[in-house]
Amino acid sequence: MTGTALIAPSLVTEQERRDMLVEAEVHLPTASRSDRSNWKIVDGRQLLGPARFSYSLRGDIRQQVQRRVADRAAKLVDVPVQPIQSNYLYYFRGDYLGLHHDQARCPLSAIVLLGGDAGPLCVHSEPRAISIEQFSDFDPTVEHEGSRFMLQQGPLLLWGGLLPHHRDPHTAVRPAIIVTFCLGIEGQSSP
C-alpha cells in the first residue's frame, strides 16, 4: 500500500461478508446509539466531530474475521499489524459521522459495507492540526469535500489514525450496515 487509503477487495471474502451481515442484523435491535453534538479532543491528539449513528460490539463471527483481516492487511501495508477492536455500525436516514481521527491505538482501519446503501467515506488528504476552533465551521449535516471512497466497490483500508475522515449524512431509504476493524501496529504500546 503506497498511499493512505485504498479499496482492497482481498481483505474480506464474500462468505465472511455474508456471515457478518447476518450476525449484524441479529444484533441491530440491541445496538447502542451514539449522538454526539459537540467537538472534542481525546488524549491530546484524536479529533472527534459531531456524530449520530448506531453501533454494536457484539458478534463472535466478526471477532473471528478480525484476525484474518489483520493478517491480510499486514501483507498489503507491509507492516505487522494486530487486531485491536471492531464493531458493527448502522446508519439510518440522517445519520452521519463527523470529521474525526481514529484512536491512537488504531492507526489503520478496515471498513467494509455489509449491506444496504452507503454514501462515500470522505478522506481528507492531509493531516490537520488539532484545534476545535479550526473545525467550528465544519457542519456535519451537509456534504463536504475530500477523496470519496465508495464502499460498494469493496473494503477500504485507511490510515485513519493519521488522516481525518467523515461520512456525510445518510440519505438512502435502506440503512447502511458496516463493519469496522481497528488495527494496531505490532510492538507499539497503546495509550
ABEGO torsion letter per residue (X at the ends): XABABBBBAAABBAAAAAAAAAAAAAAAAABBBBBBABBBBBGGABBBBBBBBBBBABEAAAAAAAAAAAAAAAAAAGBBBBBABBBBBBBBBGBBBBBBBBBAABABBBBBBABEBBBBBBBBABBBBBBAAAAAABBAABBBBEBBBBAAAEBBBBBAAABBBBBBBBABABBBBBBBBBBBBBGBBBX
